[in-house]
Amino acid sequence: MIKRTAEVVLAVIGMLFGLVTLVGFTAIGFILDSAANTTDGIDAFTRNYYQSVEEAGLAVADVPSANQILDMVHTYAILALIATLVFIVILVIGLIGITGNKKPVLAGFMFLIGGIIVTIGGFVVAGFIPGLLLVIAAILSFVRKPKDPFIA
């Protein structure tokens, strides 16, 4: 029987970092969305947005409108919440599969999918470290095989 301590440790650390990343982006999205749902919030955002566009020297016709930006933030907040929930479920399945060396290949696929989700959901930059840890755990799950007791 092969010990899977490295995979479990990497997966748990990747899961914790990934949760911090995804929950943080979800919270930021919903905070911005709720702040923009008031008339004062929409007016302040629109005013600041167009002021920043003018200061940057861009034409207002070349950039998305303030309402489009707010719609994108709302959409991202919902997608980040869905990604967080899927991430949790997938990694729990992976951790259950790797403990006791029950299904290391299934766990490897779950870790790989979880790494992809956190990397994309965390805008690549913030999700790179947890994604990398999960991909390493997936590779270890695929590569490490139990020794054959009949071969000396």
The 8 nearest C-alpha neighbors of each residue, nearest first, counted from 0:
[[1, 145, 2, 146, 100, 99, 144, 3],
 [2, 0, 145, 3, 100, 144, 146, 143],
 [1, 3, 4, 0, 100, 99, 5, 98],
 [4, 2, 6, 5, 7, 1, 100, 97],
 [3, 5, 7, 6, 2, 8, 9, 98],
 [6, 4, 8, 7, 3, 9, 136, 139],
 [5, 7, 136, 9, 3, 4, 8, 10],
 [6, 8, 10, 4, 5, 9, 11, 3],
 [9, 7, 5, 11, 10, 6, 4, 12],
 [10, 8, 12, 6, 11, 7, 132, 136],
 [9, 11, 13, 7, 8, 133, 12, 14],
 [10, 12, 14, 8, 13, 9, 7, 15],
 [11, 13, 15, 9, 14, 10, 8, 16],
 [14, 12, 129, 10, 16, 132, 11, 15],
 [13, 15, 11, 17, 12, 16, 10, 18],
 [14, 16, 18, 12, 17, 13, 11, 19],
 [17, 15, 19, 13, 18, 129, 14, 12],
 [18, 16, 14, 20, 129, 15, 19, 13],
 [17, 19, 15, 21, 20, 16, 22, 14],
 [18, 20, 16, 22, 17, 21, 23, 15],
 [19, 21, 17, 23, 18, 22, 121, 16],
 [20, 22, 18, 24, 23, 19, 83, 17],
 [23, 21, 25, 19, 24, 18, 20, 26],
 [24, 22, 26, 20, 21, 25, 19, 27],
 [23, 25, 27, 21, 26, 22, 28, 20],
 [26, 24, 22, 28, 76, 79, 23, 27],
 [27, 25, 23, 29, 28, 24, 30, 22],
 [28, 26, 24, 30, 25, 29, 31, 23],
 [27, 29, 76, 25, 31, 26, 30, 72],
 [28, 30, 32, 26, 31, 27, 76, 33],
 [31, 29, 27, 33, 32, 28, 26, 34],
 [32, 30, 34, 28, 29, 33, 27, 35],
 [31, 33, 29, 35, 30, 34, 73, 28],
 [34, 32, 36, 30, 35, 31, 29, 37],
 [35, 33, 31, 32, 36, 40, 30, 37],
 [34, 36, 40, 41, 32, 33, 37, 31],
 [37, 35, 33, 34, 32, 38, 40, 41],
 [38, 36, 40, 39, 35, 41, 34, 33],
 [37, 39, 41, 40, 42, 36, 35, 43],
 [40, 38, 42, 37, 41, 43, 35, 44],
 [39, 41, 35, 37, 43, 38, 42, 34],
 [40, 42, 35, 44, 38, 43, 39, 45],
 [43, 41, 39, 45, 40, 44, 46, 38],
 [44, 42, 40, 46, 45, 41, 39, 47],
 [43, 45, 41, 47, 46, 42, 48, 40],
 [46, 44, 48, 42, 43, 65, 47, 41],
 [45, 47, 43, 44, 48, 49, 42, 50],
 [48, 46, 50, 44, 45, 49, 51, 43],
 [49, 47, 45, 51, 50, 46, 44, 52],
 [48, 50, 52, 51, 46, 47, 53, 45],
 [49, 51, 47, 53, 48, 52, 46, 54],
 [52, 50, 54, 48, 49, 53, 47, 55],
 [53, 51, 49, 55, 50, 54, 57, 48],
 [52, 54, 56, 50, 55, 51, 57, 49],
 [55, 53, 51, 56, 52, 50, 57, 49],
 [54, 56, 52, 53, 57, 51, 50, 58],
 [55, 57, 53, 54, 52, 58, 51, 59],
 [58, 56, 55, 52, 53, 59, 61, 54],
 [57, 59, 60, 61, 56, 53, 62, 52],
 [58, 60, 61, 62, 57, 52, 49, 53],
 [59, 61, 58, 62, 63, 64, 57, 52],
 [62, 60, 58, 59, 63, 57, 64, 52],
 [63, 61, 59, 60, 64, 58, 57, 52],
 [64, 62, 67, 65, 68, 61, 60, 59],
 [63, 65, 67, 66, 62, 68, 59, 60],
 [64, 66, 68, 67, 45, 69, 63, 48],
 [67, 65, 69, 68, 64, 70, 45, 63],
 [66, 68, 70, 64, 65, 69, 63, 71],
 [69, 67, 71, 65, 66, 70, 72, 64],
 [68, 70, 66, 72, 71, 67, 73, 65],
 [69, 71, 67, 73, 68, 72, 66, 74],
 [70, 72, 74, 68, 69, 73, 75, 67],
 [73, 71, 69, 75, 70, 74, 28, 76],
 [74, 72, 70, 76, 71, 75, 32, 69],
 [73, 75, 71, 77, 72, 76, 70, 78],
 [74, 76, 78, 72, 77, 73, 79, 71],
 [77, 75, 28, 79, 25, 73, 74, 78],
 [76, 78, 80, 74, 75, 79, 81, 73],
 [79, 77, 75, 81, 80, 76, 82, 74],
 [80, 78, 82, 76, 25, 81, 77, 75],
 [81, 79, 83, 77, 78, 82, 25, 76],
 [80, 82, 78, 84, 83, 79, 85, 77],
 [83, 81, 79, 85, 80, 84, 86, 78],
 [84, 82, 86, 80, 81, 85, 21, 79],
 [83, 85, 87, 81, 86, 82, 88, 80],
 [84, 86, 82, 88, 87, 83, 89, 81],
 [87, 85, 83, 89, 84, 113, 88, 82],
 [86, 88, 84, 90, 85, 89, 91, 83],
 [89, 87, 85, 91, 86, 90, 92, 84],
 [90, 88, 92, 86, 91, 87, 109, 85],
 [89, 91, 93, 92, 87, 88, 94, 86],
 [90, 92, 94, 88, 93, 89, 87, 95],
 [93, 91, 95, 89, 90, 94, 96, 88],
 [94, 92, 106, 90, 96, 109, 91, 95],
 [95, 93, 91, 97, 96, 92, 90, 98],
 [94, 96, 92, 93, 98, 97, 91, 106],
 [95, 97, 102, 93, 106, 94, 101, 98],
 [96, 98, 100, 103, 94, 106, 95, 102],
 [99, 97, 100, 95, 96, 94, 101, 3],
 [98, 100, 101, 97, 96, 3, 2, 95],
 [101, 99, 97, 98, 102, 103, 3, 96],
 [102, 100, 99, 96, 97, 103, 98, 95],
 [103, 101, 96, 105, 104, 100, 97, 106],
 [102, 104, 106, 97, 140, 105, 100, 107],
 [105, 103, 107, 106, 102, 141, 140, 108],
 [106, 104, 108, 107, 102, 103, 109, 96],
 [105, 107, 93, 103, 109, 96, 104, 108],
 [108, 106, 137, 104, 140, 110, 105, 109],
 [107, 109, 111, 105, 106, 110, 112, 104],
 [110, 108, 106, 93, 112, 111, 107, 89],
 [111, 109, 113, 107, 137, 133, 108, 112],
 [110, 112, 108, 114, 134, 109, 113, 137],
 [111, 113, 115, 109, 114, 110, 108, 116],
 [114, 112, 110, 116, 111, 115, 86, 109],
 [115, 113, 130, 111, 133, 117, 112, 116],
 [114, 116, 112, 118, 113, 117, 119, 111],
 [117, 115, 113, 119, 114, 118, 120, 112],
 [118, 116, 120, 126, 114, 119, 121, 115],
 [117, 119, 126, 123, 115, 121, 130, 127],
 [118, 120, 116, 122, 123, 121, 117, 115],
 [121, 119, 117, 122, 118, 116, 79, 21],
 [120, 122, 126, 125, 118, 119, 123, 117],
 [121, 123, 119, 120, 124, 125, 126, 118],
 [122, 124, 118, 126, 119, 127, 121, 125],
 [125, 123, 127, 122, 126, 121, 118, 128],
 [126, 124, 121, 127, 123, 122, 20, 128],
 [125, 127, 118, 121, 123, 117, 124, 129],
 [126, 128, 130, 118, 123, 124, 125, 129],
 [129, 127, 131, 130, 126, 132, 125, 13],
 [130, 128, 13, 132, 17, 131, 16, 126],
 [131, 129, 114, 127, 133, 118, 128, 132],
 [130, 132, 128, 134, 129, 133, 127, 135],
 [133, 131, 129, 135, 13, 130, 134, 9],
 [132, 134, 136, 114, 130, 110, 135, 131],
 [133, 135, 137, 131, 111, 136, 132, 114],
 [136, 134, 138, 132, 137, 133, 131, 139],
 [135, 137, 6, 133, 139, 134, 138, 9],
 [138, 136, 107, 134, 140, 110, 135, 139],
 [139, 137, 135, 141, 140, 136, 142, 134],
 [138, 140, 136, 142, 137, 141, 143, 135],
 [141, 139, 137, 107, 103, 138, 142, 143],
 [140, 142, 138, 139, 104, 143, 107, 137],
 [143, 141, 139, 140, 138, 144, 137, 104],
 [142, 144, 139, 140, 141, 145, 1, 138],
 [143, 145, 142, 146, 1, 141, 140, 147],
 [146, 144, 1, 0, 147, 143, 148, 2],
 [147, 145, 148, 144, 0, 1, 150, 149],
 [146, 148, 149, 150, 145, 151, 144, 0],
 [149, 147, 150, 146, 151, 145, 0, 1],
 [150, 148, 147, 151, 146, 145, 0, 144],
 [151, 149, 148, 147, 146, 145, 144, 0],
 [150, 149, 148, 147, 146, 145, 0, 144]]
